[in-house]
């Protein structure tokens, strides 16, 4: 039986990051993966969906031009689309494969530092796992373990996912062709991203079921309203305040019945359905009871930071059951290794994580939004500037969008959060994230020389608006620029 300093179970983004951080520290590492290195991060998650979004975005942009010229729209077949998708996945897979081979090919002790083991892992004792593959069993022991087994699509009682007519967010990538019509159940980030992708390609009539009054309910109303309007402009039918009463796959269609808040009902037939209501952690077959690991009331592993009830066993990434994002998973993997070997005593911190939603338009954010500030009773000031005020957006002919900067309502004006909605949104938030981490106020942002013309000039203009030094004055251009303030004992008012 081979012995390691660390055994990582799961080779997705979180597990791989943990293994590589342990190698940095000179530890001997086993990485056990039952399927494909890279996991959901490559094959049915971030890379896959974002490759589809990028391609669909180019198609939609081209068609905006040809539509103005009265020409026939440009269309791609699903075969052409998946060719691009497969190429992107292969490039990332090849990078992982080469990296691991070169790690293992190093001379002497360095070559023994890392071992990739294929198979299903399950604990047979707190310090030993059995790895099963093709009828063979190998036992592996380690001083420490990290569980990074990822997640799977959440199921819903009464909705039978067959991956042919009714599909999960994993199975949707196995389509044989672009459907003529599709209903998406779930108006969160993933549901809205797929609504954007299919509507951008222009060959699919998209229906989106929204149980609430608006899509993306965790975001401010101005964000969700702009995204909803753009989806509807592309022909997406959003069923607001709709409860799904029944859905069934038939030989020729998927039929579903909706009941609305006003008591009316509607039956609709579409070619395909996508169930997109979140994901759950993969815990099956791990033999957690043999390791003496405790579960919480939700069925997830009980954790203190990343540590389980067995201090030498940690959990990271989607397996934690919360915050299922690649960047967070990678940080959790690195954090767990650093805590195991005492590099620091910092607690796991998910505050001020930068996020991006691939919608129409692109949405990026960091820190708190307005509704979160109000919910927490945090006094704040807000500056918002439309893309129509930015030279780069005008040059791109992409003026639908805005920047919104939220700061503390005091003399320091420390940044509490930011939302960017529009082209290049993700490029604009990292400097603000750094300011939040270092506790800087907005004066430095206002004085920094930004490149011109660039989208990020909008962030600077927001800072200047809050300081009363903006080039364009919000009291004059109040349809495109706005400053507000909010205190727990007062209503929102113009600054």
N, C-alpha and C positions, 0 to 999 in steps of 0.2 A: 504493500500500500504506500503510495507516494504522499509525502508530507509537504505542505506549503505554509508560508507565512499568512497568505490571504487567498481565499477561494471566493470568486465572484460568480454568482449564479445568475446568468442573463447577460447577453452581449449586445444589448441595445445601447442608446446614447449614455444613459446613466451608468450602466455596468462597465462599459468600455472606458469611460472617463475615470471611474474608480480604479480599474486595473492599471491604467497608464500612470495615474498619480502614485500608486504604490510602487511601480517600477522606478519612478523618480526617486523614491526613498530607499532604493536598493533592496526591496523586498522580493521574495520569490512568490509568483502569482500564478494561479490557475484560473482561467476564464472558461466557464462551462456554458454552452449554448445548445439548445435542443433543435433550433431551426437555423436561422441565418444571422450572421453578425450584422449589426446595424439595426435589426429589429424594425419596429414600427417607424422609427425615424427615417428609414429608407423606403420601405416597401409599401406600406399602406397608411402612412401618416404624413409628417411634415414635408419631406422631399417630394413624395409622390403628388400630394394635393397641390403643393406650390408650383411644381412643374406644370401641372394642368392649368393652374391659374395664370401663370406667365404666358403660356401658349394661347389660352383663351383671350387674355387681355390684348395680345397682339392682333388676334383675329378681329376682336371688337373694334380696336383702334383703326385697323385697315378698313373695316366696313363703315365706320363713321365717315371716312373720306369718300369712299366710292358711292355711298348713299347720297351725299351732297351732289355728286356728279351724275346721278340718275343711272348708275350702272348696277348690274346684278351683284348681290353680295357674295363675298368669298366664303367658301365652306371647306372644312376639313372632314375627312372620314375618320371614324374611330380607329381604323387601322393606322392611318397617318399619325393620329394623336398618340396612340400607344407606342409607336415606333420612337417618338421623341421621349416619351416617358421611360421606356426601357433603356434608352441610351443614357439618360440622366442617372437612373438607378445603377446601371452597370459601372459608370464612372466612379460613383461613390463606393460601391461594393469593391471595385478593383483597388481603390485607395486603401480600404481596410485590409484586404487580402495581402497586398504587397507589404503593407506596414507590418502585419503579423509575421509574414514569412521572413522579413529582414530582421525582425526582433529575434526570432528563433535561430537565425543563421549566424548570429554574432559568436565570436570566438570565446572559448573557455566558459567561465562562470556566467558571463553576461548572456550567453546562449541558453543557459538553464534557468534564467530569471523568469521566463514567461512560457506558459503552455496553454494552448487552446484545446479544450476537450469537448467533443461533440456528444450530445446525449441528454436524456432527461435526468435531472438531479433531484434526489430526495434525501432528507436527513434520516440516518439510522441511529444517530446518537448526537449529542450537542456539538461534537467536534468531528463528525464523520458524515460524509454523504456517499450514496451509491449512485453512480452514473450508468444509466441503462441505454444501450443502443444496439439495434439489430440482434437482440437476444443475448448480448454480452453485458456483463456487469463489471464495473471497475469501482473500487472504493478509493476515496480521496479524503485525506484528513488535513486540517488546517488550524492554525491558532485563532484565526478570525475569518468570519464569513460576511459577505455582503449580498443580500437578496435584491436582485434588480430584474425581476421576472416580467415587468411590463404590465400591460392591461389588454382588455378585449372590449368590444362594443357591449354596452348595456342592453339587456333585453327588456321587453315590456309584456306583461301578461296580456294575452288575447291577440298579440301580433306575432304571427308565425313567420319568422324570417327563413326563407328557403334559398336565398342567394341566387334566385332565378328571376322571380317577379318582385318579391319584397326583399330588399337587400340591406345589409349592414354597411357601416362606413368602412369596413374592411373589404367586403365583397363587391362594393361598387366599382372597384378597379378591375374587376374581371368581366366587365361588360363585353359583349360581342360586337355591339355597334351602338352608336348614339341613339337613345330612345327618342321617339317622337314626342313623348310627354312623360313627366315624372312628378310625383308628389313627394315632398320632403317633410318628414315628421320631426319637428324640432327646429325652433328658430333661434338657436344659440349660434356660437361662432362657426362650428363645423357645418351646420345646416345652411347658414347664410353663405358660407364660402362655396358650398356645392351649388347653391342657387345661383350664385354669381358665375361660376364656371360654366354651367350648362346654358345659362342665358347668354353668356358672352359668345359661345360657339354658334348660337343662332339657329340650331336645328331642333331644339327641344322646347316644348311648352312646359314651363315650370310652375308648380303650385307649392306654396309654402304654408304649412299649418302653424299658426301662432296662437297659443293658448291665452296669452296676455293681450294687453291693449297695444303693445308695440314690440317689435323684434329687438333683440339685444337689450333686454330690460336692465342689465347690470351697468349699461352705459348711460350717459346723460341723454336727455330727450333729443337735443339738437344733433347728436351723433346718429342715433338710431333712425331719426326722421329723415336725415339726408340719405342714409343707406337705403331705407325703404323706398323713398321716392325714386332713386336711381334704378333699383331693381324693378319697380313697377314701370318705369319708363322703358325698360328693356322687355316688358311683356310678362314679368313674373306676377302671378296672382297670389297675393298674401291674404290668407284667411285669418283675419284678426279675431280674437276672443272666440275661438272655435274649439269645441271639444270633439275629439275623435270618438264617435260612437261605435263604429264598426269598420274593419278593413279586411278584405279577403282577396287572395290571388285566384283568379279564374284562368281558364285556358287561353283566353284572348286578351285579358286586361286585369288591372287591379281596380277594384271598386271600393270606395270608402264613403262613409256617411258622416257628415259633420252636423253638430248642433250648435247654434250660435247663442250668445247671451240673451238676445231678444226672444228666444224661443223658436225661431225658425230653423229649418234644417235644409240640407243640400246633399245630394248624392252625386259623386263625380267618378268617372272612369278614366284611368290613365294607363299607360303601357307599363311603367315601372314605379316602384316606391322605394324610398330610402329612409330607413329608420336611423335618426341621428339624435340620440338623447343622452349622450355622454358615454363614459367608459368605466369599467370596474377593474380592480386589481386582480392579477392572476395569482391565485394562492393554491390552486388544486395540485395535488400530487407532490407537494413539497415535504410532506412528513413533518409538519411543524410540531405535532404532538411528541414526536420522538426527540425533537430538539428542546422540548420544554418551553416553547414560545407561547406566550399568552396572546389572545385575541381580544379586541374591544367589542362593544355592543353592536357595531356595524359589520362585524366579521373581518375587519382589517386587523393587521398586527398592531398590538398596543405599543406605542412608541414614546420615547423621551428624546426629542430631536430625531436622530436617525437610529438610535439604539433601541433594540427590543428588550424584553424582560430578561433575555440572556445577553449580558453586556458585550460579549464577543461577537454577537450577530447583529448586524445593522441592516436597514432597509432603505432603499433610495429609489428615486424615479417614480414611475406610475404605480409601482408595487406599494407605495405608501398610501395610495388611495385618494390623494389630493394633488392639486396643482400639476396637472399632467401636461407639462410642456418640456420640450427638448432642452432648452437652456436651463430651466430649473433643475431638471434631472441631472444634467452634467455637473452643475454646481453642488447638488446634493451628494453625488458620487465622490467628488473631490473632497467635500467637507467631511464626509464619513471617514475617509482614509486619514485625513489630517487629524481628526479627533482620536481615532484609534491609536495613532502613534504620537499623540501629545504635542503636535506642532503649535496648537493654540487652544484656548478654552472658550472661543466664541460660540454662542448658541446659533442654531440654524435660523437664518433670517430670510424670509420671503418678502420683506418690504421693498418697495420701489423696484420691482422687477419690470423690465422693459418688455412690452408685448406688441405683437403686430397681428392684425386680422386682414386676410386677403379677400377684401370685399370690393364693392364698386360704389365709392372709391375706397382705396386702401385706408386702413385705420391703424394708428399706432398710439401707444400710450405708456405712461410711466407714473407711478404714484397714484394719488387720490384724484377722483373726478369730483364734480360739484355735488352730485347727489350723495356721494360717500361722505364728503365734508359736512353736509347738512345733517346726515344721519348720525354722525359722531358729535355734532354740535361744535364743529371747528369754525371759528370766525375766519373768513378768507376774502380775498379780492381776486377778481378774474378779469383777464383781458382776452378778447377774441378778435382776430383779424381774418377776413375772408381772403381766399386765394386770388380773387379778382383784383386785389391791391398789390400783387407780387409780380414783378417783371418776368421771372422765370415761368410762372404759371401761365401768364399771358402769352409768352413766346411758345410754350408747349400747346397752347389752346386747351388748357386743362384748368379752368378757373372754378370748378365746383369743388369746394372744400374750405377748410379753415384751420387755423391754429388757435388753441385755447390754453393759456398759461394761468395756473392757479397758485397764489402765494398767500403767505400768512398776512393777516390784517394787523400789521404792526410796522414799526420803523424799519426793521430788518428786511421784511418782505422775503423771507426764505421760501424757496420753491416747494410747494406741496404736491404738485402734479402737473401733467401736461397731456393734452390730447391733440393729435394731428390727424386730420381727415383729408385725404387727397393724394395726388401724385407725389411720390418720393417721401411719403409720410414717415416711413421707418428710418430714413436718413437723418431725421431732424431731432430725434428724442435722446440720443446718447449723451450729448453735451449736457442736456438738462438732467439726465440721470446722474451724471458725475457731480453736477452742482448739488443735487439732493444728497448724495452720499457724503460730500465734503462739508455740507451745511452752508454753502455760499449763498449770498443774496443775489438779487437780480442786477445790481449795479455793474458787476463785471460783465454780465451778458449784454447789457445795454452798450457798454463801451468797447467790446471786442469788435475788431474789424472782420466782418463776414465777407466771404467771396460773393461777387456780383457778376451776373445775376444768378441767384440760387434760391431754392425754396426756403432754406433755413433763415433767410433774412426776415421771414415772417415771425420767427421766434424772437428775434431781436426787436422787431417792431412792437410785439406784445410787451416786452420788458420796458421799452420806452413809453408805451402808453400808460403803464402803471406808474411810471415816474413823472408823467406829464411832459415828456420831451419827444414824443413821436413826430415823425415827419408829416404824416397825415393825421388830422385831428378827429378823434371819435365824435366830438360834439357836432362836427360838420358832416362827416361821412357815417352817420349813425346807422345806416342800413348795411354797412360793410364792416364797421368797427364798433366794438362795444366794450365798455368797462362797467363792472358791477361789483358790489360788495355785499357780504351777508354776515350777520351776527346772530347768535342764538336768540336774542331778545328783539330782533328786528326782522322786517321782511326784506327781500332782495330789493336793492335800490340802485339807481344809476350812480356811478362814482363821480 
